[in-house]
Amino acid sequence: MFLKLLSRVIYISKLPLIIIFLFLPLEVASEENLKVGVVNNAAPCSDYRQNEYSGSSVDIWKEIATELEIPYEFELIQSKAEAIEKSQSGEIDIGLSCVNIISARLEQFETALNPEFSTPYKEDGLAFLSKKQEFGLTLVLKKMFTNKILQRSVSLLFGLSLISASILWLKNKGFKHRDLVSKNKFHTFFKGWMMLTMGNGLEELGEGFFTTSVVAMSNIINLIIVSIFVGTSAAVVFEQDNIIEGSDVDLLVNKLNQGIVLEKDSISEIWLNRKLDSLPNKEINKNIIKVKGNQNLLNSLRSGEVSNILAGRERVDYLLSQIPVTERSGFFIDSDIQNSTPQAILFGLNLPTYFHKDINDVILQMRFNGSIEKILNESRLN
């Protein structure tokens, strides 16, 4: 009888513990690992090399997980767009890379659910990594032949002198000066045309007020065109690789003419598309290449396919450090763009809300004590 009563007392004493366990959140009771998606090939923010996940966002997450004692497992993601899709579908709980918080990214999916982000842990702008233009006769000639002002100047010079020569030929029934006359009429006309093109012919192309007026007017116009030609040629020859000052429009037109490579589905592509939509009607060579990954960005730049990489400033610093030391002097970071946007950790749809607050609190603490700045500085050096 006593033993039976004792067993009932023990059972009743354990009953509250059983009830508490039953009502615990499943995630806490089972202590399942959070699925943390890491975007590949996006160094220095995130990467997967030599069987190891690395990058500034990965290091920041490791600090957070250690502080909160969160169990987790990494999963490789191929792009930021894929990370956002998987976070919205609940396939991952956390997304890591340099994910910018922008309206276009929040609204790019046809769903009532928008991606959720943590408190921003840093801000990053855009910049160009540019290739210095080599100086040489071939390059100078190429620039001169492709310059539209020079092309039009030459066309005007020969075109207007041809019109003037034709008028004088018809008016005077040919050119009769001994310095011009040859057995072939075409050769005679050609000599007179070239004389006008060179700014001569007052004595050789005929006499009279009309003839003198046409020659003088042609020479004056030629002088103006030649002045434009010489000035433009000098600007082309002595062009230097300096950071361009002026509006974003001036900068962008220059870079587009040189060629730009950027990451597909990135903040760089979104910014560029918006700028292209706002450009005035100008004759612009829109040489734009979209690729995936740091290696493809560098290959396009180093091969001379384009002269500029457009990317986040932190990534541009990293890309410059990946160019061999023997070649690095041929490249420079050009034109910081005033387009600073916050970057944060991506929260998955199924991540419990209590994790949101805890993670945000740790991020604020790390920003305050300088831990995040230390991690970012180390990632730039590696």
C-alpha positions in Angstrom: 0.0 0.0 0.0 2.8 2.4 0.9 4.7 1.6 -2.3 1.6 2.2 -4.4 1.1 5.6 -2.8 4.8 6.5 -3.3 4.6 5.7 -7.1 1.6 8.0 -7.4 3.4 10.8 -5.7 6.4 10.4 -8.0 4.1 10.4 -11.1 2.3 13.5 -10.0 5.6 15.3 -9.3 6.8 14.6 -12.9 3.6 15.6 -14.6 4.4 19.4 -14.8 7.7 18.6 -16.5 5.9 16.4 -19.1 3.4 19.2 -19.8 6.2 21.8 -20.2 8.1 19.6 -22.6 4.9 19.0 -24.7 4.3 22.7 -25.1 7.9 23.7 -26.0 8.4 25.0 -29.6 9.4 22.1 -31.8 12.6 23.9 -32.9 13.8 24.3 -29.3 12.7 20.8 -28.2 14.4 19.1 -31.0 17.3 21.5 -31.4 17.3 21.1 -35.2 20.1 22.8 -37.1 19.3 26.0 -38.9 19.9 25.8 -42.6 22.2 28.6 -43.5 22.6 29.3 -47.3 25.9 30.7 -48.4 26.2 32.4 -51.8 29.1 30.9 -53.7 31.8 32.8 -55.6 31.0 36.2 -54.1 34.2 36.9 -52.2 35.0 38.8 -50.1 31.4 38.5 -48.8 30.9 34.8 -49.2 32.6 31.9 -51.0 33.2 28.1 -50.9 36.8 27.2 -51.5 38.9 24.1 -50.6 35.9 22.5 -48.9 35.4 25.5 -46.6 32.9 28.3 -46.4 34.4 31.7 -46.1 33.8 35.4 -46.4 32.9 38.4 -44.2 29.2 37.5 -44.0 30.1 33.9 -43.0 32.5 35.1 -40.3 29.9 37.5 -38.9 27.3 34.7 -38.8 29.7 32.4 -37.0 30.2 35.1 -34.3 26.4 35.5 -33.9 25.8 31.7 -33.8 28.5 31.3 -31.1 27.1 34.1 -29.0 23.5 32.7 -29.2 24.6 29.0 -29.2 22.6 28.3 -32.3 23.2 25.0 -34.1 23.4 25.3 -37.8 24.6 23.7 -41.1 25.7 25.4 -44.2 24.2 24.9 -47.7 25.8 26.2 -50.9 23.7 28.7 -52.9 24.7 29.8 -56.5 23.4 33.4 -56.5 21.8 36.1 -54.3 18.6 35.8 -56.3 18.5 32.1 -55.5 19.1 32.8 -51.8 16.1 35.1 -51.7 13.9 32.6 -53.5 14.9 29.8 -51.1 14.4 32.0 -48.1 10.9 32.9 -49.2 10.1 29.3 -49.9 11.4 28.2 -46.5 14.2 26.0 -47.9 16.8 27.9 -45.9 16.5 29.8 -42.6 19.4 32.2 -43.1 21.0 33.6 -46.3 24.5 34.9 -46.2 26.4 37.2 -48.7 26.6 41.0 -49.2 22.8 41.2 -49.8 21.7 44.8 -50.3 18.4 46.0 -49.0 16.7 47.7 -51.9 13.1 48.2 -53.0 13.7 46.5 -56.4 14.9 43.3 -54.6 12.0 43.4 -52.2 9.5 43.7 -55.0 11.0 41.3 -57.6 8.9 38.3 -56.8 5.2 37.9 -57.5 4.2 36.9 -54.0 2.5 38.5 -51.0 5.6 37.6 -49.0 8.7 39.9 -49.2 12.2 38.9 -48.1 13.0 39.8 -44.5 16.4 41.2 -43.4 18.2 41.6 -40.2 19.5 44.9 -38.9 22.1 46.1 -41.4 25.6 45.3 -40.4 27.3 47.6 -42.9 26.8 49.9 -45.9 28.5 49.6 -49.2 28.6 51.8 -52.4 29.6 51.1 -55.9 32.9 51.7 -57.7 34.7 50.9 -61.0 37.8 48.8 -61.3 39.3 50.2 -64.4 42.2 49.2 -66.8 44.7 51.9 -67.5 44.8 52.8 -71.2 48.2 51.8 -72.8 49.9 54.6 -74.6 51.3 53.9 -78.1 51.0 54.9 -81.7 48.5 52.1 -82.5 46.2 53.0 -79.6 46.4 56.7 -80.5 45.5 56.0 -84.1 42.7 53.7 -83.0 41.2 56.4 -80.7 41.5 59.0 -83.5 39.8 56.9 -86.1 37.0 56.0 -83.7 36.4 59.5 -82.4 33.1 60.8 -83.9 34.2 64.5 -83.8 37.3 63.7 -85.8 35.3 61.6 -88.2 32.8 64.4 -88.8 35.6 67.0 -89.1 37.4 65.0 -91.9 34.1 64.4 -93.7 33.2 68.1 -93.6 36.6 69.1 -94.7 36.6 66.9 -97.8 32.9 67.3 -98.5 32.8 71.2 -98.4 36.0 71.5 -100.4 34.5 69.1 -103.0 31.4 71.2 -103.3 33.5 74.4 -103.7 35.8 72.7 -106.3 32.8 71.5 -108.3 31.2 75.0 -108.3 34.5 76.5 -109.6 35.0 73.8 -112.2 31.5 74.4 -113.6 31.8 78.2 -113.4 35.2 78.4 -115.1 34.8 75.4 -117.3 37.7 73.6 -115.8 41.0 74.6 -114.1 43.4 76.2 -116.5 46.4 77.1 -114.3 49.6 75.4 -115.4 50.1 73.9 -111.9 46.8 72.1 -112.2 46.4 71.2 -115.9 47.2 67.6 -116.8 46.3 65.3 -119.7 43.5 63.7 -117.8 40.6 66.0 -116.8 39.9 63.9 -113.6 43.5 64.5 -112.5 43.1 68.2 -113.1 39.9 68.3 -111.1 41.5 66.2 -108.3 44.5 68.6 -108.0 42.1 71.6 -107.7 40.0 69.8 -105.1 43.0 68.9 -103.0 44.3 72.4 -103.3 41.1 73.7 -101.8 41.2 71.0 -99.1 44.6 72.2 -98.0 43.5 75.8 -97.8 45.1 77.1 -101.0 44.0 78.1 -104.6 43.4 81.8 -104.5 45.6 82.3 -107.6 45.4 78.9 -109.3 41.7 78.2 -109.4 40.6 81.2 -111.5 40.1 84.9 -111.5 37.2 87.2 -110.8 35.2 88.2 -107.8 33.0 85.1 -107.7 35.9 82.7 -107.9 38.0 84.6 -105.3 35.0 84.7 -102.9 34.3 81.0 -103.2 38.0 80.1 -102.6 38.2 82.6 -99.7 35.1 81.2 -98.0 36.2 77.6 -98.5 39.6 78.4 -96.9 37.9 80.1 -93.9 35.6 77.2 -93.3 38.6 74.8 -93.8 40.5 76.7 -91.2 37.7 76.4 -88.6 37.4 72.7 -89.3 41.1 72.1 -89.1 41.2 73.9 -85.7 38.5 71.6 -84.4 40.4 68.6 -85.7 43.7 69.7 -84.2 42.1 70.4 -80.8 40.3 67.1 -80.6 43.3 65.2 -81.8 45.4 66.8 -79.0 42.7 65.8 -76.4 42.8 62.2 -77.6 46.6 62.0 -77.7 47.1 63.4 -74.2 44.1 61.7 -72.6 45.0 60.3 -69.1 43.5 57.8 -66.7 42.2 60.1 -64.0 39.2 59.7 -61.7 36.5 61.4 -63.6 34.8 64.3 -62.0 31.3 65.4 -62.9 27.8 64.0 -62.8 26.9 60.3 -62.9 25.8 60.8 -66.5 29.2 62.0 -67.6 30.9 59.2 -65.8 28.6 56.5 -67.1 28.8 57.7 -70.8 32.6 57.5 -70.6 32.6 54.0 -69.0 30.0 52.7 -71.4 32.2 53.7 -74.3 35.1 51.9 -72.7 33.0 48.8 -71.9 31.6 47.5 -68.6 31.4 44.0 -67.1 29.2 43.3 -64.0 27.6 40.6 -62.0 24.3 39.3 -63.3 21.3 39.9 -61.0 23.3 42.2 -58.7 22.9 45.7 -57.2 25.3 46.8 -59.9 23.0 45.6 -62.7 19.9 47.3 -61.0 21.8 50.6 -60.6 23.0 50.5 -64.2 19.6 49.7 -65.7 18.1 52.7 -63.8 20.8 55.0 -65.0 20.4 53.8 -68.6 16.7 54.5 -68.4 17.4 58.1 -67.3 20.1 58.9 -69.8 19.3 61.7 -72.4 19.2 60.8 -76.0 22.9 60.5 -76.9 25.0 58.3 -79.2 26.4 55.9 -76.7 28.2 52.6 -77.3 26.5 50.4 -74.7 29.2 47.8 -74.4 27.8 45.8 -71.3 28.7 42.3 -70.4 26.9 40.3 -67.6 28.7 37.3 -66.1 28.7 35.2 -62.9 31.5 35.1 -60.4 34.7 36.9 -59.7 36.9 34.9 -62.1 34.7 35.8 -65.1 34.7 39.5 -64.0 38.5 39.5 -63.9 38.8 37.5 -67.2 36.7 40.1 -69.1 38.8 43.0 -67.7 42.3 41.5 -68.0 41.6 40.2 -71.6 40.8 43.7 -72.8 37.2 42.7 -73.7 36.1 45.7 -71.6 38.0 48.3 -69.5 35.8 48.4 -66.4 34.3 46.2 -63.7 31.3 47.7 -61.9 30.7 46.2 -58.4 30.4 47.0 -54.7 33.4 48.9 -53.3 34.4 46.1 -51.0 34.3 43.6 -53.8 36.3 46.0 -56.1 39.0 46.1 -53.5 39.1 42.4 -53.3 39.2 41.9 -57.1 42.1 44.3 -57.4 44.0 42.2 -54.8 43.4 39.1 -56.9 45.2 40.5 -59.9 48.8 39.2 -60.1 51.3 41.7 -58.5 53.2 42.0 -61.8 50.0 43.2 -63.6 48.4 45.2 -60.8 49.9 48.6 -61.7 47.9 48.5 -64.9 44.6 48.8 -63.0 43.1 51.3 -60.7 40.0 51.9 -58.6 38.1 54.7 -60.3 35.1 56.8 -59.4 33.3 55.9 -56.2 29.6 56.3 -56.8 27.3 57.9 -54.3 24.9 54.9 -54.1 25.4 53.6 -50.6 23.0 50.8 -49.6 22.7 48.8 -46.4 23.6 45.1 -46.3 22.2 42.6 -44.0 21.5 38.9 -43.2 18.6 37.4 -45.0 15.9 35.8 -42.8 14.0 32.7 -44.1 10.3 32.4 -44.1 10.3 29.6 -41.4 12.8 31.2 -39.1 11.1 31.6 -35.7 10.5 35.2 -34.9 12.4 35.1 -31.5 15.6 34.4 -33.6 15.0 37.7 -35.4 15.3 39.8 -32.2 18.2 37.8 -30.8 20.2 38.1 -34.1 19.5 41.8 -34.4 20.6 42.4 -30.8 23.9 40.7 -31.4 24.5 42.6 -34.7 24.0 45.9 -32.8 26.3 44.8 -30.1 29.0 43.7 -32.6 28.7 47.1 -34.5 29.1 48.9 -31.2 32.1 47.0 -30.0 33.9 47.1 -33.4 33.7 43.3 -34.0 32.1 43.7 -37.4 34.6 46.4 -38.5 37.4 44.0 -37.5 36.0 41.2 -39.6 35.4 43.4 -42.6 39.0 44.7 -42.5 40.4 41.1 -42.2 38.3 40.0 -45.2 39.8 42.8 -47.4 43.3 41.6 -46.6 42.7 37.9 -47.3 
